[in-house]
Each structure stands twice: as C-alpha cells, then as structure tokens.
Amino acid sequence: MGQKVNPFAIRLGITRDWVSKWYAGKKQFPQHVHTDFRVREFLKKKLADASVSRVLIERAAKRVNITIQTARPGIVIGKKGEDIEKLRGQVARLLGMPLQDVRLNIAEIRKPELDALLVAEGIAQQLERRVQFRRAMRRAVTNTMRIGAEGIKVRVSGRLNGAEIARSEWYREGRVPLHTFRADIDYGLAEARTTYGVIGVKVWVFRGEVREAAEATTAEPTEASRPQAQA
C-alpha cells in the first residue's frame, strides 16, 4: 500500500488538508477543476526560478484567495511589489474574474530542505547539469537529515548516467513509515530532462508524527458522552 498510493491522498482529512477548497454544483465543478489546474500550471511555469512548492486555492462566494508557498518570496514579489501585482492581473484573466476579487498571498518556506518537492527539483536540476546521480542523492539526503528530518527516501529512475538500459536506484536514511496515517510524510516528484532522456526523481520526507489528531480520537469520554449505568 505504501508504494502504490499517493502519500497525500491517503492522508487527506487525517494529517493533510486539501489544496483546493471550494464547493460547486455539477455544472461548475469541471470548470473549477480545469481552471485550478491551469492556474497552477501557469504559476509553476512563470515562477520556475522561485522554488514554488505548492499553490493553495480557496474560493469563497465570488472571491478567490490564492496562496503561493515558495522558498524565495523576494523573486515572486519583485521590487516594491510590482511583479506580484502583474502576476495578480494575469491570474485574474485566467480565472475570468475582476482584479479586485482575486487575492494573492505569499507564504515563505523557511526550511526548503524539508520540502520533498523542492528536494526532488534540486536533484533534477543537478542531473540536468550532469552531476552523478549518486552524489546528488547523497547530498540531498545529508542536507535534509542535518536540518532535522526523521527520515528521507530518494528514488531515481531512467537512463542513469546515460546507460542503454533504464533502471531504478534508491537511497534511504532514517525512518519513512508510509503505512502510518499519523506520520507527516511529504512527497515530491520531479523530472530531469537530460540529453539522453527523462529521469524521474521521487522523494519522501518523514517530518515526525502528528499526535493531535490521534489524541483527539482516543481521548477519554466526557460525562455527557459516557453511557449511564442502568438502575
């Protein structure tokens, strides 16, 4: 199960939250899903150098709040906020909404070494610069463990080092419990487009266990909820 199910999807509502939050009827639902996809693709391409991890979209009534989680907020904002305003206008046109109804928020990722997607993209960029894949994997694993992760697993697949036959290799340090629901597992997938083909990079980062949700479900029953003894 741990290798066949997306670590985010299996933990939705337990330790993970949705990246899109809105409600729509049958007619609007496909349109909203497609629009969210287009907005995310546009922002990832536009902010390719800003180390964007994920884009959160929240629709409330006729307004849209978009939160961009990035390790380099200065690149997104630009000088005196010029770039963010230009970006806001482009996103509003994509959504087909007035500018005043679209709001862009920037959330800084203070420890990019603990973000699986940013780690995967860093390895992919090194592979594109012809760095040996084993060196890139070990460097990423060492940096992540030094920052404070409890475990990390890195897997690369493809024509490694330009070999004729594609293969997969992985490297793990620490603990990565993929079957544990309360485990805070961050997952990232990136692709390195090299001259000899595409190499896929997958990263799992174990950042500890989320105890609050588990403790809430196993808490002692209150007086009101405790069954009363029959006389």
Protein Blocks (a to p, Z undefined) as FASTA:
>chain_A
ZZmpcfklmmgoilpccfbdcdddfklmmmmmmmmmmmmmmmmmmmmmnopabdcdddeh
jaccdddddfblmlmnognhlmmmmmmmmmmmmnopafklpccdddddfblmlpmklmmm
mmmmmmmnopafklmmmmmmmmmmmnopabdcdddedjehhiabdcdddddehjddfklm
klccdddddddddfkbccdddddddebjcfklmmmmmpccdfklpccddZZ
